[in-house]
Amino acid sequence: MREIKFRAWDKKKKIMLPGSSIWKCDFREYNTGDYAIMQYIGFKNICQGDKCRLTFNEFYSNHHFSIDEGGILVGVVKMVDCMWVVMTDDKSEIPFYDIINGEIDVEVIGNIYEGES
Protein backbone atom coordinates (compact mmCIF):
# COMPACT_ATOMS: atom_id res chain seq x y z
CA MET A 1 0.00 0.00 0.00
CA ARG A 2 1.38 3.42 -0.92
CA GLU A 3 1.90 6.20 1.58
CA ILE A 4 -0.60 9.06 1.26
CA LYS A 5 1.16 12.42 1.61
CA PHE A 6 -0.07 16.00 1.70
CA ARG A 7 1.14 19.58 1.64
CA ALA A 8 -0.69 22.81 2.42
CA TRP A 9 -0.69 26.40 1.22
CA ASP A 10 -0.94 28.83 4.15
CA LYS A 11 -3.26 31.50 2.72
CA LYS A 12 -2.34 34.09 5.37
CA LYS A 13 1.46 33.68 5.34
CA LYS A 14 1.57 32.87 1.59
CA ILE A 15 3.92 29.91 2.07
CA MET A 16 3.81 26.22 1.19
CA LEU A 17 3.97 23.85 4.16
CA PRO A 18 5.27 20.29 3.77
CA GLY A 19 3.10 17.49 5.09
CA SER A 20 5.20 17.07 8.23
CA SER A 21 4.46 20.68 9.19
CA ILE A 22 0.73 20.38 8.54
CA TRP A 23 0.10 17.73 11.16
CA LYS A 24 2.09 19.59 13.83
CA CYS A 25 -0.54 22.34 13.71
CA ASP A 26 -3.53 22.13 16.00
CA PHE A 27 -6.27 22.82 13.48
CA ARG A 28 -8.78 23.27 16.29
CA GLU A 29 -7.08 26.63 16.87
CA TYR A 30 -7.09 27.59 13.19
CA ASN A 31 -9.77 28.23 10.62
CA THR A 32 -9.13 25.40 8.15
CA GLY A 33 -10.19 27.90 5.48
CA ASP A 34 -6.76 29.46 6.11
CA TYR A 35 -5.12 26.42 4.44
CA ALA A 36 -5.47 24.74 1.08
CA ILE A 37 -4.67 21.06 1.63
CA MET A 38 -3.27 19.23 -1.42
CA GLN A 39 -2.59 15.51 -1.85
CA TYR A 40 0.41 14.02 -3.61
CA ILE A 41 -0.74 11.77 -6.45
CA GLY A 42 1.86 9.02 -5.96
CA PHE A 43 3.85 9.70 -9.16
CA LYS A 44 7.14 11.63 -9.45
CA ASN A 45 6.42 13.76 -6.35
CA ILE A 46 3.60 15.51 -8.22
CA CYS A 47 0.86 17.10 -6.14
CA GLN A 48 -2.69 18.29 -6.63
CA GLY A 49 -2.53 21.91 -7.81
CA ASP A 50 0.82 21.53 -9.60
CA LYS A 51 1.17 23.13 -13.03
CA CYS A 52 2.65 20.60 -15.45
CA ARG A 53 4.09 20.74 -18.95
CA LEU A 54 3.33 17.59 -20.94
CA THR A 55 5.44 16.66 -23.97
CA PHE A 56 3.92 14.00 -26.22
CA ASN A 57 6.52 11.65 -27.72
CA GLU A 58 3.94 10.02 -29.98
CA PHE A 59 0.47 10.79 -31.33
CA TYR A 60 -2.09 10.85 -28.48
CA SER A 61 -5.88 10.83 -28.55
CA ASN A 62 -8.64 10.50 -25.95
CA HIS A 63 -12.33 11.45 -25.81
CA HIS A 64 -11.43 15.16 -25.25
CA PHE A 65 -8.84 15.85 -27.97
CA SER A 66 -5.88 14.57 -29.95
CA ILE A 67 -2.33 15.88 -30.28
CA ASP A 68 0.54 15.06 -32.62
CA GLU A 69 3.97 13.75 -31.69
CA GLY A 70 6.09 16.58 -30.30
CA GLY A 71 3.04 18.48 -29.06
CA ILE A 72 3.17 20.29 -25.72
CA LEU A 73 0.32 21.06 -23.34
CA VAL A 74 0.30 22.85 -19.99
CA GLY A 75 -2.30 22.18 -17.32
CA VAL A 76 -3.05 21.78 -13.62
CA VAL A 77 -3.24 18.50 -11.67
CA LYS A 78 -6.79 17.92 -10.42
CA MET A 79 -8.99 15.10 -9.16
CA VAL A 80 -11.85 14.54 -11.62
CA ASP A 81 -14.34 11.67 -11.31
CA CYS A 82 -12.07 9.88 -8.80
CA MET A 83 -8.95 10.00 -11.00
CA TRP A 84 -5.94 12.30 -11.24
CA VAL A 85 -5.77 14.32 -14.46
CA VAL A 86 -3.89 17.24 -15.95
CA MET A 87 -6.57 19.75 -16.97
CA THR A 88 -5.75 22.42 -19.55
CA ASP A 89 -7.25 25.92 -19.67
CA ASP A 90 -9.77 24.74 -22.26
CA LYS A 91 -10.86 21.94 -19.86
CA SER A 92 -9.21 19.12 -21.83
CA GLU A 93 -8.20 16.28 -19.51
CA ILE A 94 -5.23 13.93 -19.73
CA PRO A 95 -5.59 11.13 -17.15
CA PHE A 96 -2.43 10.21 -15.26
CA TYR A 97 -2.88 6.56 -16.20
CA ASP A 98 -2.27 7.68 -19.81
CA ILE A 99 0.75 9.75 -18.76
CA ILE A 100 2.25 6.89 -16.75
CA ASN A 101 1.54 4.22 -19.38
CA GLY A 102 2.17 6.29 -22.51
CA GLU A 103 4.95 8.16 -24.23
CA ILE A 104 4.27 11.42 -22.40
CA ASP A 105 6.93 13.31 -20.46
CA VAL A 106 5.72 15.39 -17.51
CA GLU A 107 7.52 18.31 -15.89
CA VAL A 108 6.25 20.32 -12.90
CA ILE A 109 6.65 24.01 -13.74
CA GLY A 110 4.92 25.55 -10.71
CA ASN A 111 1.67 25.38 -8.79
CA ILE A 112 -1.55 27.35 -8.62
CA TYR A 113 -0.40 29.28 -5.54
CA GLU A 114 3.27 30.08 -6.11
CA GLY A 115 3.33 30.56 -9.89
CA GLU A 116 5.74 29.04 -12.38
CA SER A 117 9.46 28.41 -12.07
Secondary structure, DSSP 4 states (H G I P E B T S, - for coil): -PPP-EEEEETTTTEEEEHHHHTTS-GGGS-GGGEEEEEB-SSTT-BTTEEEEEEESS-EE-SS-EE-TT-EEEEEEEEETTEEEEEETT--EEEHHHHHHTTEEEEEEEETTTEE-
